[in-house]
Amino acid sequence: MSPTSETAQGGRRLVIVESPAKAKTIKGYLGPGYVVEASVGHIRDLPNGAAEVPDQYTGEVRRLGVDVEHDFQPVYVVNADKKSQVRKLKELLADSDELFLATDEDREGEAIAWHLQEVLKPKVPVRRMVFHEITKDAIRAAVANPRELNQRLVDAQETRRILDRLYGYEVSPVLWKKVMRGLSAGRVQSVATRLVVERERERIAFRSAEYWDLTGVFATGRAGDTSDPGTFGARLTAVDGRRVAQGRDFTSAGRLKDGAQVLHLDEAGARGLAAALEGAAFTVRSVESKPYRRSPYAPFRTTTLQQEASRKLGFGAKATMQVAQKLYENGFITYMRTDSTTLSETAVAAARAQVTQLYGADYLPDKPRSYAGKVKNAQEAHEAIRPSGDRFRTPAETGLTGDQFRLYELIWKRTVASQMKDAVGNSVTVKIGGRASDGRDAEFSASGKTITFHGFMKAYVEGADDPNAELDDRERRLPQVAEGDRLAAEEITADGHATKPPARYTEASLVKELEEREIGRPSTYASIIGTILDRGYVFKKGTALVPSFLSFAVVNLLEKHFGRLVDYDFTAKMEDDLDRIARGEAQAVPWLKRFYFGESATEPGAGGGAAPGAVGDAAEAGNGDGDHLGGLKDLVTDLGAIDAREISSFPVGDGIVLRVGRYGPYVQRVTEAEGETGQRADVPDDLPPDELTVAYAEELLAKPSGDFELGTDPETGRKIVAKAGRYGPYVTEVLPEDTPKTGKNAVKPRTASLFKSMSLDTVTLEDALRLMSLPRVVGTDPEGVEITAQNGRYGPYLKKGTDSRSLDSEEQLFTITLDEALAIYAQPKQRGRAAAKPPLKELGTDPVSERPVVVKDGRFGPYVTDGETNATLRRDDDVETITPERGFELLAEKRAKAPAKKTAKKAAKKTTTAKKTAATKTAAKKTTTAKKTAAKKTTTAKKTAAKKTATAAKAAGKPAAGTD
């Protein structure tokens, strides 16, 4: 933005925010005299590699970006992609009389503001401008009431950043050496991965138990209507006074819990009892009625918004935060990273006004509702997430569309409902008894719920993680019966049930679990889940988070050799310590010394110390496995005790072991014969670990794998083999042992991928030789240019010079003639799209666009589309098994990214016009100067590019650490 020539009272003021969108909205509220510019996030951070570290630093500082020997001083560098923006900010500051740092008011925002002040070095007064909603009144109030930078918040964020850097940069290389290159560890991400892995272990160990009961349909003898049904269902609860076993009575091993005084019915017993109850007389033994009351849910905070958006809208945590960020920056909602459920007096008044306006005074409680409860160690700023302003816009009034409309509507409904009356009604339990023909007494039970006043449920009802769970507003009406009433059994059926393994985590339930365990900060959960998905530790099956076999190996290593670092209680205590530092109750440097160097690094209690037990002595830190926390540095130094093969091996059964290798998981039959490795077979990357049974492992081992000798090439005498590669099956020739494989005289074997119609089971020597003969010369055109048939990444095609034309089938590579090829080239090249392929799968109607969603096969693989938005399927998605919900989620994430508007062409046009005008008026001298300047810039650009290339090469392989 260019500064205005007009000045505000007191001079021209520069206001710096994080994002261009936020800057645009705020500028509209401040008017002339204010220049509003974005920093575009952090302008400075710890270096990403040794090449970015200034030359005066050596040794460990270059590797870590932190000087651990001198009070853990961080080395900050301006990000390469932010240097031009920093230059722009300095230029704007030079023309300003006052600087307002208007970044978010949480730890992260305070740190950005501090870095801006440190880098820009302003010589004018600096003000810290804070607000939790972007409205005209809020922005003007923030300008009128600035504060100073909160150094405690800055120090707290810096301590977290240093801790995460040490954790990531010290532990990640251990994973590279012992498991696989490119992996990362993190203070919260590793614990989150462990939670998902432990749930899968429970599923693997789970043994289902079968149990039976009876369901009866009973009639009152009256005709019945909606308020007084004539029939109702009830379930058997007791036989001869002994409670019938239900799923909760069994252990995960499939056995009845110790001391469970219950009757376990099997199929024969249930069917026998059902037959004995035919024709029995039934009476109502008791009717118990209790008042029902349900209070509204608290307004949203970050984690509850993520959970509800997942349940109701199908959004992932990351997509939710992306959409919420846009709503906040454009002034529709308050700040979306908050742990608070408190509403301001203004917000309460706005909500109560809308309750009266939309639902009537009967739905408005006499007094405003207060939600003062906060999450432990909640961040200092903010109120709950709510619509912005002193009057809430209804969703229809916003003009929003798509995902932004849906998320705003969710927030608006929840906020308004929070200020409405309770829902009230009655819950009823009816018990029915009858005597079987063999003398046994059977008791059935039915429960019902009627809501006499819906209260807040008129506006909002919370979703549930369990798709089979009954929502709060669901009524179950029972007939009006009294004790002693006779009932007729219209039907009694025997029902079989089986206990189910614990459900896998979804994004919503994992967020809930992390928050309940007080692990990490809620504002980081979305990025944490994104990290473990991107790293391949977890993949999605529908909405469920499934751990990969790779994550089993990583968690196994961390548990056995870094047990304290992934201990749930220890991680939560670390969070407490970090918050104590933020409150000034402890000092950062002594705590970091204890964490990194061990207990002896500081005197007990120095500088406030850490919380008792947070980083205790070696005896307290043990986990019974020889592990201790004598300091992170010592833990990562001695790696001799870590057996890479052991931590990556998991028994399947019957002498079969699952191993995680450098190129993926595989099963291997263990052999004791010396020198033999045993039969092995690759395991699909997307196989859920609990589905790897002995039977399936045997099936994999029975499949053709390894090298299949097809025969000998009659022309070269070389052996031809077929192999199963990571990128699909292929055929290749075996070169003689003395063939040079490296250097300028290296010889590469001929290799070719199998056609889609081929498989390792059926490919023949003739097929292999034909495949390896490609590309095939078809002939030459009249001008003498050679035409070849080739098989490429996107299918079979013809090539003539630089002109390529697609072929319809792979078989044409061998059959197409020169005349046919010339006929294809005689046709004008198709510049538009080819005829649309039929969809691979139909997923139904998208809830946002209300258009049909289908899966299609595209140039870069299968993708989902509703005709407006396209989203490529991820590595873990499969065309055959993808669910509608997963398809809708992929589209929602794509929409949330909202591509930037294309204004480059217009800008270019204006620039061209300007250049032409300037050229007419400019003398030859200026032209010469311009040439010199251009030459200088070109030389500088080349040097910079070369430097960046060198930097990238040196930095390759560094862990992506630093995010919890």
N, C-alpha and C positions, 0 to 999 in steps of 0.2 A: 504494500500500500504506500502511496506517495504521501508525504506529510502535507498538511494544509497550511496555507499562508496565514490563516486566521489563528488567533491564539485564545486559549481559555484564560479565565481569570488567574493571574499568577504565572502566566507564560505557557509555552507549548509543553505538553506532557506526552511522554512515550509510555504506552501500556503494553506489556508483553504477556501473552498467554501461551498455552501449549500448541493449540491447533488452529489452522486457518479458518475452519468452520466456526470455531468459538470466537475468533477474532472478528469475523464478518458480523456475527450477531451482536457482539458487544459494541462495535463501532457504531452501529445503528442507534444505540441507546445513548452514547456519549456525545455524538455530534462534533461540531467544529472545535478545533483547539486540541484535539486528542488524536494521536497517531497510534493505532492498534496493530500490532504485528505479532506473528507467531514464532516461537522458538522451534516449532515442529518437534516436540518431545524433548528428551534430554539432549543437551548440546555437548556434554562432556561425561566421560565414564572411565572405568578402569580399562586399560589396553586389552585388545583381543589377542595379542601375541607379542612376542619379544621384539619384533620389528617396529612396533608402535611405541615402545618404551624409549624415552629420551636417552641419549648416549651416556649421560653422567651416571646412570644406574647400571650396576653389574650384578652378576651372580643370581641368587634366588629372586631378587627384585624383578629382574627381566622376565623370569618365568611366571611369577605369581602376580606381578603388578601391585604387590603390597610389600613394604619393607618390614618384615616380621621381626627384625633385629632392633628396629628403632620405633618402638611403640606402635607397630602396625600402621605406619603412615601409608596411606594409599597414594598411588601414582595416577593422577588424572590426566587424560589427554582429550583434546577436542576431537570428536568423531570426524573422520575424513569427509563424510557426506554432509557435515554441518558447518564446515569452515566458511562456505560462501554465505550461509545464513548468519553466522556470527559477524562476518564482515558487514553485512547489511544492517544488523542491529547496532553495531558500533557507529555506523554512518548516521543512522537515525538518532542515536543518543547524542551525537555531537551537536545536533541542531535542536536538542530538547533542554528544557529548564528543570524538568522533574521526571523521575522514573518510577512507574508503578509496576510492581511484579505481581501479576494477577493469575498465577498458576493455582491449581487445585489446593485446597486447604488441608490435605492429608500429608502423611510423611513424604510420599513421593513428590507431591507438588511443592512442599517446602524445600525439598532437596534441589529440585529444578531451579527454584527461585534463588537459592544460595549459590548454585553453580553459575547462574546468569550474573549475579553480582560479582562473583570472583573473576569471571572471564572478562566481563565488560568493563570492570573497574570504573564505575561512574564517578564523576566529579560533581554531580548534582545531587540534590536530596533524593533518597530512595525510600519508597513506601511499599509496604506489603498490603496488597488489596485482596480481600477474601470475601467469598460469597458461596452459597450452596444452591443457588438457582440463578438462571440467566434471564431476568426480567428487568424492565426499565427501572422500577423502584429499587430492586436489589442491587443493581449495578451502580446506580447513583448513590445509594446509601454506602456502598463499599468504598467509593471514591471519597466520600465525605468523612468516612471513619476508618482510615487505614491504621495498621499496627506495625510493629517491628517484626523482623524475622524471628521465628521461634527456633533458637539454636538447639534446644533439646530434641525437637523433632528431627532436625537435620542430623544430629549426632546419632539418633536412634536409627535413622535410615542408613547412615554410613556404616554403622556397626553391623547391621543385617547384610549389607552389600559385601563387606569384608569377610564376614563369616561364610556367606554363600560362595564367595570366590575361593576361600581356603578349602572348603569342603569339596567343591566341584573340581578344582585344579589339582587337589591331592588324591582324591579317591578315584576320579575318572580314569587316570592312567593305569590304576590297578586293574580296572575292568578291561582296558585295552590289552594288557599283558596276559591276563588270565582267562578272558572270555572272548572278546572280539573288539576289533578297532571301531572307533566312531561312537562308542557308548558314552553315556554321561551319568553322573550321580549327582544328587541334590538333596539338601536338607529336608525338604518336604516331598519332592517328587519320588525319592526312593522309598519313603514311608508310605506314600499313596500307592506305589506299585506293590509294596509288600501286602497292603490290605487286600488288593485285588487277587494277588497270588494266594494268600491264605484262604480266601473264600473259595478259590478253585481247589485247593487242597482238601477243604471240607467236602466239596462236591465229589472229589475222587474217592475219599474215604467213606463216603455215605453209602449205606446199604438200606434199601427200601424195605418197609414192612407193610404187609397187607392186613387190612382189617375190614370187617363188615358191620353194617347196621341195617335198620329198617326205616323206610319212609312210608308214612300213612297219609291218605287223603280222607278227611273226616267231614261228614255232612251234618248240618244242624236240623235239617228237615224243613227249613224255610226257603222261600224262593230266593231271597237275597238280592242285594243291590250293591252299588259302589261303596256305600257307607256301612253296610252290614252284609258281608259276603255269605253266601249259603254254604260254601265249602272252604276248607283251608288245609294246608299241609303241616305235618308235624313229624319230628324225628325221634326214633327210639333213644331214650337216655338211660334207662335202668331195667334190669331183669331181676325180680325177687329182691329188690332194694339194692342191688349191686350195680354200680355205674358201668355203662358200656364203654369200652376203650375207644378213644379218638386219637387223632394224629399226634396230639401233644403228649400222649402217654408213652411214646416210643423214643428211644435214643437214636442218635445218628447211625448207630451200628445195626439198627433194625430190631432191637429187643425192647421189651417192656422195661420201663425205668424201675429201679430197685424200690420196693415198698409200694408200688402202685397196686392198690386194692381194687382192681377193675376186672370186668369180664371181657376177655378177648374173643370175639366171635369170628369164626372162620366162615367160609362160604356155605359149608354144609349146615353148620349151626344156625346161620342166619336164615337160610331157606327153610330149614325145619321149623324154626320159630314162626316164620311167616305163614307156613301151612297150618300150624297149630292155632294161629290167631284168626283163621278164616271163620267167619260167622260169630266171632266173640262179641260180647256186649261191651261198649265203652261208655264211660262217664267222665265228666269234667271233675277232676279232683281238687283243683285250686285255680284261682284267678288272682294274680298279683299285679296291681297297677301302681306305677310310680310316675311322679311328674318328670317330664323331660325338659331340660333347658340347655341351650347351646349359645355361648357367647361369641361375638365376632372374632375373627382372626386379627392379629396385630397387623399394622401396615407393613409393607415390604421393607426388608433390609436386603443386602446384596445376595446372601445365600438363599433366602426364601424366594426371592424373585427368580433366581436361577432354577430352583426346584420346581416352582409352579410353571415357569415357561417351558420346562422340559415335559412336565405332565400334560399340560393343557395345549401347548402350541407345537410340541415336538422339537423345540430349539435345543441345541447343545449349549453348554455354559458359555463357550466362546462367542457363539452367534448371539446369545442373549445380551452379553456385554457390549458387543459391537452395535447392536440396534439401540440399546439404552444410551450408549455414548452419543449417538446421533440425536436422540431425543433430547438429551441434556444440552448438547452444544447449540441446538436450535431453539432452546428455550421452552421445551414442552414439559420436562420433568426436572425435579431437583437432582442433586449429585447422586450418582448411582453406586458409588463405592462407600458404603456405610454399614456400620454394625448396629445402628440405633433404630428403635421403633417409635421414637418420640415424634410427635407432631407439634409444630409451633401453634401459638394461639391463633394466628392468621389462618393457618391450614385447617385447624379444627372448625373455625367459624365458616370457612368456605365449604367444608364437607357437610356441616350441619345445615347450611343453607340449601345445598343440593338435595339432601335427604328430604327436607320439607317440600321443596319444589317438585321433585320427581316422584316421591312415594307418599307424601302427606305427613301431617304432624303426628299421626298415630305411630309412625315408625321412628320418631325422634325421641331418644331418652331425655329425661329431665335435665341431666347434667352431662357435660362433655365427658367422653371416655378418655382415660389416660393410659398410655402404654409406656411406662417408664423403664421397664426391664431392658437390660442391655446384655450383650454377649460379654463374657469375661475378657478383660483387657481390650475392650472395644477402642477403636481409634477415636481420637479426641473430637473430631469435627462432626458436623452434619446432623440432620434429622432423618426421619425415615424417607424412603423413596416415594414420592407423591407427585401429582400434577403441580406444575409451578404456578405462582401467582396467588393473589388474594381472592380470585374467583376461578374455580376450576372450569376449564373448557370441556364440554362433553366430547366424546370421540368424534361425533358428527361435525362438531364445530372446528375441529383442528385442521381439516383438509388433508390429513395424512392418508396414506394408502399402504397396502401390503403389510409387511412385517412390522413396520413402525406403528401402523394403526392398531394392529392386534396387540402389540406389547403395551402401547399407551392405554388401550381399553382395559387390559388386565390390571394395570397399575391404578387406573381411575376407579374401576369397580371395587378393588380391594380397599382403597383409601376411603371412598364414600361408605362402604359397608362397615368399616371400622367404627363409624360414629352412629350406627343404627342400633335399635333395640335387639335384645336376645330373641332367639327363636324358642318358642315354648310348645309343649304338647304333652303326650303321655306315652310311656312305654309299658307294654303289657306282656306278661308271661302266663301262658295257659298250660296246665299239666293235665294229661288225659291218661286214664288207666283202664286196663282190661285184663281178663284172665284167659290164658290159652287153654286149649282142650286137654293139654297134659298137666294142667294145674299151675303152670308158671305165671307169675304176675309180670305184666309188661307195662312200662310207663313211657309215654311219649311227651314231648314238650314242643311248644310253638311260641315264638316271640314276635311281637308286633310293635309298630311305632306309628303314632299319628301326630301330626304337627298342627296345632290349632292356630298358631300365629307364626308366620314365617320370619318376621323380623328382618335381620340382615340378609337372610338367604334369598330374599327378593332380588338382591343386588349381586351376591357373590357366594359361591360354594367352593371350598378348597378341593383340589384334586388329591389323588392317592397314588403312591408308588406301585401298589399292587393293583393290576388291572381288574382283578376279580373283587376288589374291596368295594363295599357299599358306601356311597357318598352320603354326607350328612343330611341332605335334603330328601333322601329316599324314604318314602313311607311304606309300611307293611301293615295293612289293615287286617285285623282279625274280626270274626263275628262277635256280636254281643252275646256272650254266654255267661252263665253263673255256675257256681259250684253245685254239683249234683245233676246238671243237665245231661241227658242221654245223647250220645252221638253215634252215628252209623259209619262204619269203616267202608268207604267205597272201594278202596284199593290199598293193599299193603305189599310193598315190594322190597326185595333184598338188594342192598346197594353195596358194591365193593369199592374200597378206597385203597390208595397206596400213599405212604408218606413221601414227600418230595424233598429233594436236596435244597439247601438254602439258596435263595435266588442270587444270581450274580448282581453285582453293583451296576446301576445305571449312573449316568452323570449326576442325576439328581440325588440318588441315594448315597453316592460317594461324597458329594459335597456335604450332605447331612452328617455322614459318619465323621468326616474330618473335623467339622465344626463341633460335634458333640465330644470328640476326643481332645478338642482344643489344640489341634495340630495346625501350625501355620496361621496365616491371616486370611480371612474370608475373601478379601479383595484380590488375592493371588490364585484362588482355586481354579478359575477358568484357564489361566495360563498354565497351571500345573497339569491339569487334565489334557490340555493341548500338547504339552511336552511329552507326556508318557504315550500319547497316541502317535505323535510324530516320530518318536524314537523307536517305535515298533515293540515297546514293552507291552502294549495293550492294543487290541483291535476291537471293532464293534461287530456284534452279531445282532442285527436289529438295533435295539437301544441298549442292549447289555454290553458291559465292558468285559472282554475276555482276555486273560493274560496269555501272552505268547510263551512258547517253551524257552525263548531267550530270557524272558523276565524271570522264569524259574531259576535259571542259572545265576543271573545277577543277584536275585534276592538270596539264594543259597549262599553265595560268597559273602554278601554283606552280613547275613545273620551269623555265619560261623566265625568270621574274622573281624567284623566291625559291628558286633552285636549291639553295642550301646548306641551307635549312630542311627540305627533303624528301630530302636526301641520306642514304642508309642509314648510311654510315660516320660522318658528322657527327652524326647522331642518336644512334648508339651511343656516340660520344665524349662527347656531352653527358651521357649516362647515367653514364659513368665519372666525369665531373666532379662530378655531383651526389652520387655515392657517396663521392668524395674529400672533399667538404664534410661529408658525414655522419660520416666517420671523423676529422674535424678536420684533414685534410691541406691544406685550402684554405678560404678564407673566402667567404661567400656574397655580400656586398655588392660587392667588387671584380669578382667573376665576373659578377654581374648587370649591372654597369656596362658591362663589355666586351661582353656580349651585346646590350644595349639601345642603348647610345650609340656603341659601336665601340671599336677598338683604342686610340685616343688618349684614351679616358675615364680610364684609369688608367696609372700608371707600370708598365713591364714588371715582372712578377713581384710586383706589390703584393698583399699579403695572401695569398700562396700562389699567386695567379693561377689560370689555367685550364691544363688539360693542353695540351702542345704541339700546335698545330694545331687545337685545339677551337674557338677563336675567334681565328684568326690575322689577319694584316694583309690589306689588300685584295688584294694580289698573290696571296697563298696562297688566298684565299677564292673566287677566280674560277672559273667553270665553262666558260670559253671562249665565253660567250654575253653578255659584258658584265655579268654578274651579279657582285656582290661583297657581302660582309657587312661593310660599314662601320658596322654597327649596325642593329638592327631598325627603329629610329625613322626613319632615313634611307631605308630600303627602302620603307616604307609611305607616305612623304611625297610622293615624286615618282612619280606614277602616269601621267604623260603618255606614257611609252613603251609602255604597255600598250594594245594594240589589241583592244578587246572582241570585235569581229567575227572577228578573226584567231584568237584563242585558242579561240573556240567553233566553228570551222569545220574540217571534216575531209573530205578528198577521198574519194569513193567510187569514181569512175572514169567514163569516157565523159562528162565535163563535168557530172557530178552531185556535189553537195557535201552533206554532212550538217552541219546547223547546230543548235546548242543555243540556243533562244530563251528568253525570259522565261516562256513558257507551255509549254515542252517542246521535244523534238527534232522536226526536220522535214528532209526532203530538198528540194533546190532545184536546178533545172537552170540552170547558169550561162549568162547571156546577155551579150553585149558591146554590145547595143543600148542607147543612152542613154535613161534614163528608164524602162526596163523592169526589173522585179525578177526575172523568170523564173518558170517554172512551179514550184509547190511543193506538198508534201503532208506531212501529219503522219505521224510514225513512232510506232508503238505504244510506250508507255513500258516494256513488259516484253519488248521484243525484245532478245535478246542481241546485243551489237555485232558479234560474229563472224558473225552470220547476215544482216547487212545487205550483200548482194551487189549488184552492178550490176543483175542481173536482177530482184531483189526491189524495188530502188529504182524501176526502170522500171514495175514492176507497181503500186507505190503511186502513182506519178505518173499512171498511166493510169486510176486509179480516179476516180470523180466526186468533186470536192472544191471548196471555195470556195463561192461563192453561186450557186445555181441558180434562175434566174428562172422562176417557175411561171405567171405571168400577172398580171392586174390585178383587184383586187377591184371588182366592178361597182357596189357601193354607195358606196365611198369614192374610187375611182379610184386607189388607192395600189398600188404594185408589191408583189407577194408573192414572197418568196424562201425557199428551203430552204438551211440551213447545217449544216455539221458542227462542232459545238461540243465543248468539252473534256468536257462531261457528256452527250454524246450528240447525235444529229441533232435539229434543230428547224426550225420554220417561223416567219417573222416578217414584218411589213410594213415597208416603207421609208417613213419620214416625210419630208415636204418639208424642204429644206435650212434654211429659216428657222424651223423648229419649235424652240421653246426646250427645251433638254435638261437644264438645271439651274435651280435656284431654285424658288420656290413655284408658278410657272406651267409647270413642266416637264411635257412630255408623253412618256409611255413608249409605245413601239410594242407592239401586241398580239403575243404570243409564245406558242407552245405546243410541247411536246415531241412527237415522233412516237410513235405506239403501237409496242409491241414487234413487231407484225406488219408494220410499215412500214419502208421504207428510202429513202435519198436517191435511189436509182435509179428507184424506182417511184411515189413520192409525187406526187399530182396537185394542181392548183389546187383542185379540189373537196374533196379530203382536207384541204388546208391550211385552207380557209375553215371546214370543219366543226370542225377541231381548235381554231381560234381563236374559235369561237362558245361554247366552254366557259368557265365552267360554264353548263349549260342549265337553265332553269326548267322543271321537270316539271309543276308545278301547286301547288295549295294543299290542305291537309287540311281537314276539316269545321270546325276552329277558326280557319281562315284563315291558318295558318302555312305559309310557302312551303317547298316541297321542291325542292332542286336536285340535279343530277347533276354530279359533279366528278371530275377526275383528280388524284390526290395522289401523294405520295412513295411510299406503300405500295400504290398501285393505285387502281382506280375505286371510287367510293362515293357514297352518297346522304347529304344533309345536311338536317336539319329542326331549326332552332334550334341547340341544342347536341348533338342526337342524331344520330350518324353510323352508317350501316350499309353494310357492304361489298357490292360487286357482284361477280358471277362473272366477267365479261369486260369488256374495254374497249369493245366494240361496244354493250353495254347503255347506255352513256352517251347514245347517240343514239336508241336504240330503246325504252327502258323507258317504259311509260305510267304515268299517274297511278294507275290501278287497281292495277297491278303494284307500284308504289312503296308504296301504302297497304297492300297485302297483306304486304309485307316488314315494314312498321312495326307491323302487327297482331301479328306474331310476337314472343314475348318476346326481348329482346336477349340474345344469346349471351354469357354471362360467362366461360364456360370456353373451352377450346381448340377450334378448328375441327377437322374431320376431318384426320387427318395426311396430309400430301402424300407421295407416293412418293419415295424417296431419289433424288438426282441421280446418285450413283455409289457403288459398294461398294468398300471398300478392304481388306477382310480382317479378321482377328482381331487386336485390340490385344494386344501382348505383356505389358502390365501388368494390365489388367482382364480379359483373356481374353474380351472381348465383341466382337461384330462392329462394325466402324467403318464409317459411311456418311457421305456428304456430303449435306446437306439444304439446302433453300432457306428461309431464315428472314426475319423481318421486316426485319432489318438486313443482309441479304445471305446468301450461302452460308456454311455452317459445317460442321465435322466433329463427330461425336458417337459415343460408344460407349454411349449410353443413360444414362450417369452424369455424364460431363463433356462440355461443349460448348466449342468453340473456333472463333471466327470466322476465316475465311480472310483472309490479309493482302492488301494491294494487289497484291503480285507473284504471288500464288497464283491458279491458274486451275482451274476445275472439271474441264475436259477433261484437263489434263496433270498434275494433282496426283498424286503417288505415294503408296503406302501409308506409306513411311517418313516423308514430309513430314507426313501426317496424324497419325501416331503422335507425331511431334515436337511438333506444335501442341498436342495433348492433354497431352503431358508438361509443356510450359511452363505450360499453364493449371493443371494440378494443382499444380505447384510454387508457384503464387501462393497457394493455399489460403486461401479467403475467411475472414475473421474470424468467430468464433462470434457468433450473434445473442443477446445478453443484454439488449438495450435494453428489450424488452417487460417482462421480469421486473423490471428495475430501475425501470421506470416504475410498475409495479404497487405495488412497495414504497414508492416515493416518494409515490404517491397516498395510500396508507394512512397514511403518516407525516403527510402534509399534513392529512388528515381529523382525525387524533388531535390534532395541534397546534392545529387550528382550534377544536376544542372547548374547549381550555384557554387559548387566547390572548385577551387583552382587546382591546377596540376600539382602544385606543391603538396596539397593535402592528400592527393592520391598517392604520391610517393611516400609520404609519412604513413599512410594507412598500410601500404605494402610492407614497410619495415616493421610496423607493429604486428601485422599478421604473421610475418616470418618469425618474429620473436615469440609470439604466442604459440606458433606451431612447434618451435624448438622446445619451449617450456613444457608444452603438452606431451611431447614425446618422452622427455625426461621424467615427467610425472607418471606417465603410463608405465614406463620401465620400472620406476621405483615401486609403483603399486603392485606390478606383477611379482617383483622380488619379495615384497612384503607378504603377498598372498601365499607364495610358495613356502615361505618360512613359517607362516601362521597355520598352514594346513595341518589338520589333525588336532588342533586345540579343542578342549572340551567346551561345549556350550553351557558353561556353568555360570552361576550368578543369579539364577531365578529360583530361589527356594529349592 
